[in-house]
Amino acid sequence: MQQRWSATSRFLAALGKTRPPQRTVTAEVATSSRLADVTAAAPFVWKDFSRFVEVAPVEHGWLVLWGTFREAGRTRELAGSRTYADLRGARRRVADAAFELTRDPALVAEAVRRFDHTPFAPHNAAPPLDPL
């Protein structure tokens, strides 16, 4: 198979130099590193084209994130996030978030069905914080 060379590569090869290796492009998933750590370990992720809903265990319960992907998936725009003390509240938020993003009851049913079939690890949440 014949390899194609760009004009820059041919010029550098004529000088006896090699082109520096290209850097890999990594998409920044979230603005905060703590949020990126939480979403990396999310046991439940539902995606539909450019929309997503994620559920992850956090110190005081279950964090639910939902939003849309922008720029062909390179960035995520959060539409909301909420923490729930138990999985029942998180399940309800998954349904509400899927409906908010899609407005399609069939996709809401799919998201809830996938949530129900996800094997969540036991999670002992810390007691809720005292109100201010």
C-alpha positions as CSV (number, residue, x, y, z in Angstrom):
1,M,0.0,0.0,0.0
2,Q,1.4,3.4,-1.0
3,Q,1.8,5.9,1.8
4,R,0.9,9.5,1.2
5,W,3.2,12.2,2.5
6,S,2.2,15.7,3.2
7,A,4.2,18.6,1.8
8,T,5.6,19.3,5.3
9,S,6.6,15.7,5.8
10,R,8.4,15.6,2.4
11,F,10.2,18.9,3.2
12,L,11.3,17.6,6.6
13,A,12.4,14.3,5.1
14,A,14.5,16.2,2.5
15,L,16.3,18.0,5.4
16,G,16.9,14.7,7.2
17,K,14.6,15.5,10.0
18,T,11.5,13.8,11.2
19,R,8.2,15.3,12.2
20,P,7.5,15.4,15.9
21,P,4.8,12.9,17.0
22,Q,1.3,14.3,17.0
23,R,-0.3,14.9,20.4
24,T,-3.4,13.0,21.1
25,V,-6.5,15.0,21.5
26,T,-8.3,14.4,24.8
27,A,-11.7,15.9,25.3
28,E,-12.3,17.6,28.6
29,V,-15.4,16.0,30.0
30,A,-16.0,18.3,32.9
31,T,-14.8,21.5,34.3
32,S,-13.7,20.2,37.7
33,S,-11.4,17.3,38.3
34,R,-13.6,16.0,41.1
35,L,-16.5,15.8,38.7
36,A,-14.4,14.0,36.1
37,D,-13.4,11.5,38.8
38,V,-17.0,10.9,39.7
39,T,-18.2,10.5,36.2
40,A,-15.4,8.1,35.3
41,A,-16.7,5.7,37.8
42,A,-20.4,6.1,37.0
43,P,-22.1,2.7,37.1
44,F,-25.0,3.9,35.1
45,V,-24.7,5.9,31.8
46,W,-27.5,6.5,29.4
47,K,-26.8,8.2,26.1
48,D,-29.1,9.0,23.2
49,F,-27.3,10.8,20.3
50,S,-26.0,14.0,21.9
51,R,-27.8,13.6,25.3
52,F,-26.7,11.8,28.4
53,V,-27.7,10.9,31.9
54,E,-25.2,9.5,34.5
55,V,-25.6,8.2,38.0
56,A,-22.6,7.8,40.3
57,P,-22.1,7.1,44.0
58,V,-20.8,10.0,46.0
59,E,-20.2,10.6,49.8
60,H,-23.8,11.6,50.6
61,G,-25.8,9.4,48.2
62,W,-26.1,9.2,44.5
63,L,-25.2,12.0,42.0
64,V,-27.3,12.3,38.9
65,L,-25.9,14.4,36.0
66,W,-27.7,15.1,32.8
67,G,-27.0,17.3,29.8
68,T,-25.9,17.4,26.1
69,F,-22.7,16.9,24.2
70,R,-21.5,19.8,22.1
71,E,-18.9,20.1,19.3
72,A,-19.2,16.5,18.1
73,G,-18.8,15.1,21.6
74,R,-15.7,17.1,22.6
75,T,-17.4,19.0,25.4
76,R,-20.3,18.3,27.7
77,E,-22.9,20.9,28.7
78,L,-24.6,20.1,32.0
79,A,-28.3,20.8,32.1
80,G,-28.4,19.8,35.7
81,S,-27.1,17.8,38.6
82,R,-28.7,16.6,41.8
83,T,-27.7,14.3,44.7
84,Y,-30.2,11.8,46.1
85,A,-29.9,9.8,49.4
86,D,-31.2,6.6,47.8
87,L,-31.6,4.9,44.4
88,R,-35.4,5.5,44.3
89,G,-34.8,9.2,44.1
90,A,-32.0,8.8,41.5
91,R,-34.3,6.6,39.4
92,R,-37.0,9.2,39.4
93,R,-34.5,11.9,38.4
94,V,-33.2,9.6,35.6
95,A,-36.8,9.5,34.2
96,D,-37.3,13.3,34.6
97,A,-33.9,14.1,33.1
98,A,-34.5,11.8,30.1
99,F,-37.9,13.4,29.6
100,E,-36.4,16.9,29.9
101,L,-33.8,16.1,27.3
102,T,-35.8,14.1,24.8
103,R,-39.6,14.8,25.4
104,D,-40.1,11.2,24.2
105,P,-41.9,8.8,26.6
106,A,-40.4,5.8,24.8
107,L,-36.9,7.0,25.4
108,V,-37.8,7.7,29.1
109,A,-39.0,4.1,29.4
110,E,-35.8,2.8,27.8
111,A,-33.6,4.9,30.3
112,V,-35.6,3.6,33.3
113,R,-35.5,0.0,32.1
114,R,-31.7,0.2,31.7
115,F,-31.4,1.8,35.1
116,D,-33.5,-1.0,36.6
117,H,-31.2,-3.6,35.0
118,T,-28.0,-2.0,36.1
119,P,-26.2,-3.9,38.9
120,F,-25.4,-1.1,41.4
121,A,-22.8,-2.0,44.1
122,P,-23.9,-1.6,47.7
123,H,-23.3,2.0,48.8
124,N,-23.5,3.3,52.3
125,A,-24.0,7.0,52.1
126,A,-23.0,9.3,54.9
127,P,-25.9,11.0,56.8
128,P,-27.2,14.2,55.2
129,L,-25.6,17.5,56.2
130,D,-27.4,19.8,58.7
131,P,-29.2,22.6,57.0
132,L,-27.7,26.1,57.3
